[in-house]
Amino acid sequence: MKYAAGIDLGTTSTKTAIMDMQGRILGIGRGSYDLHIPKPSWAEQEPEKWWSAVKLSLKEACADAGISASEIDGIGFSGQMHGLVALDQDGEPVCPAIIHLDQRSGRLLSRIHELAGDLMKEELLNRPAAGMLISSLCWLKENEPGIFRRIRYVMSPKDYIRYRLCGEIGTDVSDASATLAFSVKNREWCAPLFERLQLRGDIWPSVHESSEIAGNVSRRASAETGLSTKTILVYGAGDSLAAMTGCAVIDKGILACNIGTSSQLVFVSDQPVFDPKFRIQTWCHALPERWALQSGTLNGGSTLNWLRGKVLKSSLPFSELDREAGEIPAGADGLFFLPYLAGERTPYNDPNASGSFFGLRMHHGQAHLVRAVMEGVLFNLKECLCILDGLQVKPQYLLSSGGAARGRTWRQIQADMLEMPVHTTKVEEEACQGAAILAAVGAGCYRTVQEACSNTVSMSEEVIEPVPENGKLYREKLHTFRELYLRTKDLLS
């Protein structure tokens, strides 16, 4: 095997990266599509537009790499999680895809929770939420019975792309666990839940490990894409788990701090862990006998983007803002920022939460605002770490990923706030590389995901060590940060 491709189906665009067996990304391509909101709280997309974007991104990636599509030996997949794609008997969509941002099923959640009951803590290890496949499917059952009766198969978004490439109906354990119809504990569909919700048991795709081979490119797809019919396809993983694989966050005890548009702390475990308060999500990882405990927060790098664009109205690159913030001492000279510009999910399940600055004085300037925003995001992730501590998990190693991994000040705040040395990789296209790694394992180039990661994921030589004085300061200020939210959360309700 010479070349593996990773296709990442995102919320507004798809990206394809071509990787060699040493982990070098040789070419990248992109294709975009719209988010359709036909009614308030709805969020839909047309699967056919996904397919067109995938073909475009594949063509661009091959041109960038200087190879033909027929030279790609294997393809892995990554994609937006939770959404619903429903097909009829002929394999055609019965309606637009209902994606993870959709909230139309919100009023059904109390009923779903009631019927799921003990299964949430014994099998699902999570609770259903609006935008998740099981919730959207129940909404179709109640509100669109004609469409619901036509459903022959349901699947997650990235599984539709693989279906278009090989004609196979299936999914992997990580995406299945995010449907909230799957026993995360036993890695199989939760049949008792289907009975309680009066859903058919034969519409669910077969479930496989992420690096298993799903098939080869079909003749029809070969004619459309230029791929060879000898190209193998593996099942792939949900985007969060594919990105973890692309950063080699696969071994028990690793804690990943990812700050992209949103932010997450993700801990790798060798057993499923249940949070009785449902603050932490537990997914099956992209390799056997691994699970991921994720504190999915809604606010991350988007807060700094908001500050730069709408408050500072600055065109300075983020690297310069990061440098300026690094000149301000830890604690931002008494300035706090609550980062809840988009509401929040973890540690507070509060869609009405809002952001604010607290402690502003005349001596505060642009660099103080920037640093306070960075620290606010990390204070919130520190709260998530406290939840993980309460679940008795013991992180042994911290890896930073996402856009914030590129900023020296961001990484230092992570090290100081979380009180662990911060490691980073040289990987930039994390989800795509993770998907390509899974393809390389499925094709037999590597025996295991661990072996593949050790040969394809390069670590940065620089390790950011925590400053003990800063860690002590942040521990003391965490109480103030927490009280700011608790004391003000009802004022705007």
C-alpha positions as a printed NumPy array, in Angstrom:
array([[  0.   ,   0.   ,   0.   ],
       [  1.355,   3.401,  -1.013],
       [ -1.466,   5.87 ,  -0.461],
       [ -4.395,   6.056,   1.95 ],
       [ -7.087,   8.711,   1.857],
       [ -9.098,  10.071,   4.766],
       [-12.462,  11.677,   3.998],
       [-13.919,  13.899,   6.75 ],
       [-17.568,  14.89 ,   6.248],
       [-18.007,  18.041,   8.32 ],
       [-21.028,  20.199,   9.108],
       [-20.503,  22.712,   6.3  ],
       [-17.741,  21.149,   4.205],
       [-15.912,  17.944,   3.481],
       [-12.168,  17.519,   3.412],
       [-10.064,  14.778,   1.838],
       [ -6.413,  14.214,   2.665],
       [ -4.028,  11.762,   0.999],
       [ -1.377,  10.217,   3.248],
       [  1.627,   8.043,   2.566],
       [  2.624,   5.223,   4.913],
       [  5.043,   7.447,   6.837],
       [  2.179,   9.75 ,   7.814],
       [  3.01 ,  12.572,   5.414],
       [ -0.026,  14.435,   4.066],
       [  0.627,  14.782,   0.343],
       [ -2.529,  16.506,  -0.801],
       [ -5.709,  18.096,   0.551],
       [ -9.001,  18.914,  -1.153],
       [-12.226,  20.55 ,   0.004],
       [-15.861,  20.77 ,  -0.994],
       [-18.598,  22.766,   0.693],
       [-22.385,  22.615,   1.078],
       [-25.122,  24.601,   2.736],
       [-26.92 ,  24.133,   6.008],
       [-30.664,  24.286,   5.323],
       [-32.97 ,  25.641,   8.052],
       [-36.521,  25.335,   6.638],
       [-38.131,  26.093,  10.013],
       [-36.901,  27.487,  13.333],
       [-34.882,  24.849,  15.244],
       [-34.576,  22.581,  12.165],
       [-31.225,  21.772,  10.543],
       [-31.084,  19.663,   7.378],
       [-28.735,  18.821,   4.542],
       [-29.1  ,  16.998,   1.237],
       [-27.   ,  13.79 ,   1.125],
       [-26.589,  14.217,  -2.629],
       [-24.769,  17.502,  -2.   ],
       [-22.452,  15.695,   0.414],
       [-21.642,  13.248,  -2.346],
       [-20.892,  16.048,  -4.835],
       [-18.615,  17.746,  -2.291],
       [-16.781,  14.488,  -1.581],
       [-16.103,  13.953,  -5.278],
       [-14.791,  17.515,  -5.585],
       [-12.566,  17.222,  -2.512],
       [-11.187,  13.9  ,  -3.754],
       [-10.369,  15.389,  -7.136],
       [ -8.626,  18.389,  -5.551],
       [ -6.665,  16.221,  -3.109],
       [ -5.36 ,  14.023,  -5.917],
       [ -4.361,  17.066,  -7.967],
       [ -2.608,  18.553,  -4.925],
       [ -0.766,  15.274,  -4.305],
       [  0.129,  14.82 ,  -7.955],
       [ -1.433,  11.357,  -8.231],
       [ -4.47 ,   9.871,  -9.913],
       [ -7.423,   8.673,  -7.859],
       [ -6.814,   5.14 ,  -9.112],
       [ -3.517,   5.077,  -7.178],
       [ -5.261,   5.345,  -3.801],
       [ -5.144,   1.938,  -2.14 ],
       [ -7.49 ,   2.475,   0.804],
       [ -9.988,   5.01 ,   2.139],
       [-11.174,   5.66 ,   5.681],
       [-13.999,   7.911,   6.803],
       [-14.673,  10.504,   9.468],
       [-17.809,  12.548,   9.849],
       [-20.2  ,  14.708,  11.803],
       [-21.795,  12.59 ,  14.515],
       [-25.363,  12.051,  15.796],
       [-27.283,  12.864,  12.583],
       [-29.919,  10.752,  10.797],
       [-29.847,   9.596,   7.176],
       [-32.887,   7.452,   6.31 ],
       [-33.037,   5.367,   3.118],
       [-35.892,   3.513,   1.431],
       [-35.895,  -0.003,   0.003],
       [-34.104,   1.241,  -3.115],
       [-31.372,   2.943,  -1.121],
       [-32.632,   6.464,  -1.777],
       [-33.088,   9.101,   0.969],
       [-36.699,   9.369,   2.115],
       [-36.104,  12.916,   3.361],
       [-33.212,  15.352,   3.871],
       [-30.648,  14.32 ,   6.471],
       [-31.532,  15.599,   9.937],
       [-28.175,  16.61 ,  11.387],
       [-26.809,  17.096,  14.904],
       [-27.75 ,  20.8  ,  15.076],
       [-31.454,  20.023,  14.655],
       [-33.597,  20.684,  17.746],
       [-37.082,  19.772,  16.51 ],
       [-37.263,  16.649,  18.678],
       [-36.745,  18.597,  21.904],
       [-40.323,  18.232,  23.128],
       [-40.097,  14.44 ,  22.79 ],
       [-37.057,  14.079,  25.028],
       [-38.907,  13.72 ,  28.329],
       [-40.933,  10.86 ,  26.865],
       [-37.827,   9.186,  25.377],
       [-36.037,   9.527,  28.728],
       [-39.003,   8.012,  30.54 ],
       [-39.174,   5.019,  28.198],
       [-35.394,   4.52 ,  28.077],
       [-35.295,   4.55 ,  31.871],
       [-32.701,   2.209,  33.327],
       [-31.181,   1.553,  29.883],
       [-29.515,   4.976,  29.985],
       [-27.28 ,   3.961,  32.876],
       [-27.051,   0.232,  32.156],
       [-26.526,   0.155,  28.381],
       [-26.516,   3.549,  26.623],
       [-24.318,   5.262,  29.26 ],
       [-25.663,   8.571,  27.919],
       [-29.016,  10.27 ,  27.669],
       [-30.691,  11.107,  24.346],
       [-30.691,  14.726,  23.235],
       [-32.235,  16.656,  20.363],
       [-30.272,  16.202,  17.138],
       [-29.301,  12.619,  17.95 ],
       [-30.421,   9.889,  15.562],
       [-32.778,   8.146,  17.993],
       [-34.548,  11.42 ,  18.831],
       [-34.918,  12.487,  15.186],
       [-36.209,   9.041,  14.251],
       [-38.861,   9.227,  16.972],
       [-39.84 ,  12.662,  15.661],
       [-40.378,  11.237,  12.168],
       [-42.435,   8.398,  13.633],
       [-44.76 ,  10.835,  15.376],
       [-44.888,  13.692,  12.869],
       [-44.209,  12.162,   9.439],
       [-45.727,   8.657,   9.553],
       [-45.773,   8.37 ,   5.752],
       [-42.05 ,   9.053,   5.539],
       [-41.361,   6.867,   8.566],
       [-43.118,   3.851,   7.001],
       [-40.869,   4.092,   3.927],
       [-37.659,   3.777,   5.965],
       [-35.692,   0.604,   5.281],
       [-32.293,   1.652,   6.664],
       [-30.97 ,   4.347,   8.996],
       [-27.347,   5.433,   9.215],
       [-25.006,   8.225,  10.278],
       [-23.815,  10.865,   7.777],
       [-20.352,   9.488,   6.942],
       [-21.851,   6.017,   6.437],
       [-23.89 ,   7.39 ,   3.543],
       [-20.684,   8.41 ,   1.733],
       [-19.186,   4.961,   2.178],
       [-22.497,   3.502,   0.973],
       [-22.258,   5.607,  -2.199],
       [-18.736,   4.326,  -2.779],
       [-19.375,   0.605,  -2.294],
       [-23.124,   0.017,  -1.874],
       [-22.692,  -1.503,   1.604],
       [-25.02 ,  -0.635,   4.517],
       [-23.082,  -0.503,   7.784],
       [-21.557,   1.626,  10.514],
       [-18.785,   1.561,  13.091],
       [-18.974,   1.344,  16.879],
       [-18.037,   5.001,  17.516],
       [-20.738,   6.513,  15.301],
       [-23.234,   3.899,  16.488],
       [-22.611,   4.878,  20.107],
       [-23.435,   8.506,  19.244],
       [-26.873,   7.596,  17.881],
       [-28.081,   6.928,  21.467],
       [-29.602,   3.683,  20.195],
       [-26.496,   1.644,  20.967],
       [-25.259,  -0.216,  24.014],
       [-21.944,   1.537,  24.63 ],
       [-21.31 ,  -1.007,  27.365],
       [-21.678,  -4.088,  25.127],
       [-20.893,  -2.532,  21.716],
       [-24.147,  -3.653,  20.072],
       [-27.537,  -2.173,  19.193],
       [-29.815,  -1.788,  22.197],
       [-32.743,  -4.008,  21.182],
       [-34.724,  -3.385,  24.413],
       [-34.758,   0.333,  23.594],
       [-36.294,  -0.353,  20.17 ],
       [-39.063,  -2.34 ,  21.824],
       [-39.791,   0.405,  24.335],
       [-39.876,   3.095,  21.635],
       [-41.821,   0.842,  19.237],
       [-39.168,   1.049,  16.537],
       [-38.428,  -1.712,  14.053],
       [-35.346,  -3.759,  14.802],
       [-34.395,  -4.497,  11.181],
       [-33.62 ,  -0.942,  10.003],
       [-30.313,  -0.683,  11.856],
       [-27.034,  -1.2  ,   9.955],
       [-24.539,  -3.901,  10.871],
       [-21.905,  -2.608,  13.305],
       [-18.151,  -3.114,  12.924],
       [-14.868,  -1.933,  14.369],
       [-13.518,   1.19 ,  12.694],
       [-10.608,  -0.423,  10.818],
       [-12.606,  -3.375,   9.444],
       [-12.935,  -3.578,   5.658],
       [-16.416,  -2.71 ,   4.404],
       [-15.753,  -3.539,   0.757],
       [-14.248,  -2.16 ,  -2.424],
       [-15.178,   0.78 ,  -4.622],
       [-18.067,  -0.216,  -6.884],
       [-17.902,   0.058, -10.651],
       [-20.473,   2.845, -10.603],
       [-18.519,   4.847,  -8.004],
       [-15.281,   4.151,  -9.882],
       [-16.759,   5.718, -13.005],
       [-17.816,   8.797, -11.008],
       [-14.62 ,   9.304,  -9.01 ],
       [-11.753,   7.712, -10.914],
       [-11.006,   5.424,  -7.963],
       [-10.007,   1.859,  -8.71 ],
       [-12.404,  -0.991,  -7.967],
       [ -9.456,  -2.502,  -6.075],
       [ -9.469,   0.383,  -3.575],
       [-10.563,  -0.94 ,  -0.175],
       [-12.893,   0.972,   2.126],
       [-12.96 ,   0.677,   5.923],
       [-15.835,   1.666,   8.183],
       [-14.084,   4.678,   9.74 ],
       [-15.16 ,   6.62 ,  12.836],
       [-17.114,   9.61 ,  14.074],
       [-15.126,  12.826,  13.676],
       [-14.21 ,  13.19 ,  17.341],
       [-12.834,   9.646,  17.53 ],
       [-11.136,   9.877,  14.135],
       [ -9.362,  13.058,  15.248],
       [ -8.217,  11.342,  18.431],
       [ -6.811,   8.515,  16.32 ],
       [ -5.056,  11.026,  14.074],
       [ -3.311,  12.452,  17.165],
       [ -2.506,   9.   ,  18.604],
       [ -4.861,   9.571,  21.549],
       [ -5.597,   5.867,  21.794],
       [ -3.985,   4.466,  24.942],
       [ -5.529,   4.197,  28.384],
       [ -4.809,   7.218,  30.562],
       [ -4.291,   9.831,  27.834],
       [ -6.204,  13.085,  28.254],
       [ -6.714,  15.184,  25.141],
       [ -7.501,  18.885,  25.332],
       [ -8.944,  19.926,  22.003],
       [ -9.772,  23.573,  21.368],
       [-11.204,  24.199,  17.948],
       [-14.445,  26.099,  17.356],
       [-15.771,  24.354,  20.452],
       [-13.617,  22.561,  23.02 ],
       [-13.378,  19.164,  24.68 ],
       [-11.504,  17.211,  27.261],
       [-11.403,  13.559,  26.219],
       [-10.057,  10.735,  28.362],
       [ -9.219,   7.291,  26.984],
       [-10.341,   4.341,  29.106],
       [-10.094,   0.564,  28.757],
       [-13.6  ,   0.176,  30.189],
       [-16.893,   2.045,  29.813],
       [-17.381,   4.661,  32.534],
       [-20.797,   6.031,  33.442],
       [-21.436,   9.535,  34.773],
       [-24.65 ,   9.274,  36.832],
       [-25.312,  12.993,  36.273],
       [-24.913,  12.666,  32.485],
       [-22.415,  15.543,  32.297],
       [-19.783,  13.46 ,  30.487],
       [-20.502,  11.534,  27.301],
       [-19.107,   8.026,  26.883],
       [-18.444,   6.784,  23.347],
       [-16.858,   3.665,  21.942],
       [-13.393,   4.522,  20.623],
       [-12.186,   3.752,  17.107],
       [-10.255,   0.663,  18.243],
       [-11.341,  -2.418,  20.194],
       [-11.48 ,  -2.41 ,  23.992],
       [-11.234,   1.363,  24.223],
       [-13.797,   3.969,  25.23 ],
       [-13.656,   7.77 ,  25.22 ],
       [-15.047,   9.921,  28.023],
       [-15.794,  13.304,  26.502],
       [-16.748,  16.596,  28.086],
       [-18.176,  18.289,  25.047],
       [-18.383,  22.049,  25.585],
       [-19.931,  24.488,  23.12 ],
       [-17.407,  27.293,  23.528],
       [-13.757,  27.25 ,  22.527],
       [-11.808,  29.098,  19.863],
       [-15.092,  30.637,  18.708],
       [-14.911,  32.982,  21.703],
       [-11.56 ,  34.378,  20.617],
       [-12.834,  34.662,  17.056],
       [-15.828,  36.624,  18.409],
       [-13.563,  38.927,  20.414],
       [-11.28 ,  39.642,  17.466],
       [-14.031,  40.172,  14.899],
       [-16.911,  41.776,  16.787],
       [-15.305,  43.549,  19.741],
       [-11.743,  44.425,  18.774],
       [-12.627,  44.59 ,  15.053],
       [ -9.036,  43.601,  14.438],
       [ -7.341,  41.968,  11.479],
       [ -4.374,  40.847,  13.56 ],
       [ -3.547,  37.171,  13.072],
       [ -4.363,  34.912,  16.003],
       [ -0.656,  34.233,  16.431],
       [ -0.091,  37.922,  17.241],
       [ -2.993,  38.017,  19.687],
       [ -1.541,  34.901,  21.315],
       [  1.853,  36.625,  21.631],
       [  0.309,  39.755,  23.183],
       [ -1.684,  37.696,  25.695],
       [  1.534,  35.96 ,  26.714],
       [  2.892,  39.296,  27.988],
       [  0.034,  39.541,  30.53 ],
       [  0.482,  37.644,  33.811],
       [ -1.655,  34.649,  34.727],
       [ -5.026,  35.815,  36.019],
       [ -5.221,  38.69 ,  33.499],
       [ -4.728,  41.262,  36.286],
       [ -8.049,  40.359,  37.912],
       [-10.151,  40.152,  34.737],
       [-12.519,  37.185,  34.301],
       [-14.481,  36.027,  31.285],
       [-17.444,  33.658,  31.28 ],
       [-17.147,  31.975,  27.853],
       [-20.778,  30.876,  27.431],
       [-21.526,  32.791,  24.219],
       [-23.363,  29.789,  22.735],
       [-24.978,  28.534,  25.916],
       [-23.27 ,  25.495,  27.391],
       [-23.527,  21.725,  27.558],
       [-20.696,  20.697,  29.902],
       [-20.216,  21.225,  32.813],
       [-23.586,  23.035,  32.901],
       [-26.365,  21.787,  30.665],
       [-27.676,  25.319,  30.204],
       [-28.656,  26.494,  26.7  ],
       [-29.492,  29.928,  28.162],
       [-26.052,  30.525,  29.684],
       [-24.389,  33.701,  28.432],
       [-20.934,  35.241,  28.389],
       [-19.594,  38.24 ,  30.275],
       [-16.466,  40.047,  31.405],
       [-16.097,  40.688,  35.122],
       [-13.606,  42.919,  36.913],
       [-12.872,  45.418,  34.135],
       [-10.755,  48.416,  35.171],
       [ -9.108,  51.333,  33.412],
       [ -5.726,  49.63 ,  33.141],
       [ -7.087,  46.673,  31.173],
       [ -6.32 ,  46.702,  27.463],
       [ -6.617,  44.494,  24.412],
       [ -4.083,  41.933,  25.601],
       [ -5.936,  41.573,  28.919],
       [ -9.198,  40.888,  27.09 ],
       [ -7.539,  38.269,  24.909],
       [ -5.903,  36.523,  27.842],
       [ -9.117,  36.6  ,  29.896],
       [-11.003,  34.953,  27.011],
       [ -8.363,  32.227,  26.743],
       [ -8.419,  31.669,  30.49 ],
       [-12.233,  31.585,  30.52 ],
       [-12.25 ,  28.698,  28.054],
       [ -9.687,  26.851,  30.182],
       [-11.466,  27.603,  33.472],
       [-14.506,  25.903,  31.962],
       [-12.403,  22.907,  30.898],
       [-10.913,  22.824,  34.397],
       [-14.48 ,  22.381,  35.673],
       [-14.793,  19.447,  33.272],
       [-11.577,  17.978,  34.636],
       [-13.079,  18.188,  38.126],
       [-15.961,  16.028,  36.866],
       [-13.502,  13.466,  35.506],
       [-11.675,  13.527,  38.832],
       [-14.97 ,  12.719,  40.547],
       [-15.378,   9.693,  38.284],
       [-12.028,   8.403,  39.576],
       [-10.222,   8.512,  36.243],
       [ -6.51 ,   9.28 ,  36.427],
       [ -4.973,  11.104,  33.433],
       [ -1.327,  10.205,  32.928],
       [ -0.504,  12.273,  29.843],
       [ -1.971,  15.447,  28.298],
       [ -2.012,  16.117,  24.571],
       [ -3.226,  19.406,  23.106],
       [ -4.914,  19.491,  19.711],
       [ -6.992,  21.813,  17.56 ],
       [ -6.232,  25.405,  16.651],
       [ -5.266,  26.267,  20.224],
       [ -2.398,  23.772,  20.045],
       [ -0.659,  26.19 ,  17.696],
       [ -0.6  ,  29.085,  20.145],
       [  2.23 ,  29.176,  22.695],
       [  0.163,  31.127,  25.235],
       [ -2.862,  28.878,  24.752],
       [ -0.684,  25.848,  25.494],
       [  0.915,  27.446,  28.545],
       [ -2.509,  28.27 ,  29.986],
       [ -3.546,  24.652,  29.369],
       [ -0.467,  23.389,  31.198],
       [ -0.964,  25.772,  34.129],
       [ -4.74 ,  25.362,  34.434],
       [ -4.791,  21.578,  34.065],
       [ -1.469,  21.243,  35.921],
       [  0.098,  18.779,  33.516],
       [  2.865,  19.005,  30.883],
       [  1.352,  19.684,  27.464],
       [  2.431,  17.556,  24.502],
       [  1.471,  18.2  ,  20.881],
       [  1.785,  16.465,  17.541],
       [  2.836,  17.777,  14.166],
       [ -0.484,  16.619,  12.69 ],
       [ -2.671,  19.344,  11.204],
       [ -5.509,  17.451,   9.505],
       [ -6.328,  15.322,  12.529],
       [ -9.651,  13.731,  11.531],
       [ -8.536,  13.054,   7.958],
       [ -5.264,  11.522,   9.134],
       [ -7.111,   9.371,  11.674],
       [ -9.42 ,   8.094,   8.938],
       [ -6.435,   7.346,   6.682],
       [ -4.675,   5.508,   9.523],
       [ -7.738,   3.285,   9.947],
       [ -7.607,   2.524,   6.203],
       [ -3.931,   1.557,   6.465],
       [ -4.738,  -0.862,   9.297],
       [ -7.675,  -2.361,   7.433],
       [ -5.507,  -2.928,   4.377],
       [ -2.965,  -4.831,   6.468],
       [ -0.129,  -2.31 ,   6.249],
       [ -0.106,  -2.241,  10.03 ],
       [ -1.325,  -4.926,  12.4  ],
       [ -2.976,  -2.589,  14.88 ],
       [ -4.054,   1.023,  15.239],
       [ -1.329,   1.41 ,  17.872],
       [  1.346,   0.271,  15.434],
       [ -0.019,   2.523,  12.694],
       [ -0.051,   5.583,  14.971],
       [  3.511,   4.97 ,  16.129],
       [  4.64 ,   4.978,  12.482],
       [  2.54 ,   7.84 ,  11.123],
       [  1.958,  10.366,  13.939],
       [  4.934,  12.646,  14.618],
       [  5.206,  14.276,  18.03 ],
       [  6.481,  17.81 ,  18.552],
       [  9.777,  18.015,  20.423],
       [  8.561,  20.933,  22.538],
       [  6.765,  20.093,  25.784],
       [  5.165,  22.938,  27.757],
       [  5.706,  22.49 ,  31.477],
       [  3.233,  23.924,  33.996],
       [  4.322,  26.854,  36.151],
       [  3.477,  25.862,  39.765],
       [  2.713,  29.442,  40.873],
       [  0.247,  29.871,  38.018],
       [ -1.427,  26.564,  38.812],
       [ -1.904,  27.652,  42.423],
       [ -3.356,  30.983,  41.295],
       [ -5.822,  29.31 ,  38.927],
       [ -6.945,  26.872,  41.636],
       [ -7.73 ,  29.825,  43.878],
       [ -9.571,  31.723,  41.122],
       [-11.625,  28.723,  39.986],
       [-14.049,  29.336,  42.876],
       [-14.654,  32.909,  41.682],
       [-15.178,  31.724,  38.093],
       [-17.717,  29.149,  39.271],
       [-19.561,  31.618,  41.495],
       [-19.804,  34.152,  38.658],
       [-21.864,  31.672,  36.668],
       [-23.956,  30.391,  39.584],
       [-24.815,  33.853,  40.894],
       [-25.712,  35.407,  37.533],
       [-27.29 ,  32.55 ,  35.593],
       [-30.869,  33.508,  36.497],
       [-30.553,  37.253,  35.943],
       [-31.217,  37.046,  32.191],
       [-33.824,  34.275,  32.3  ]])
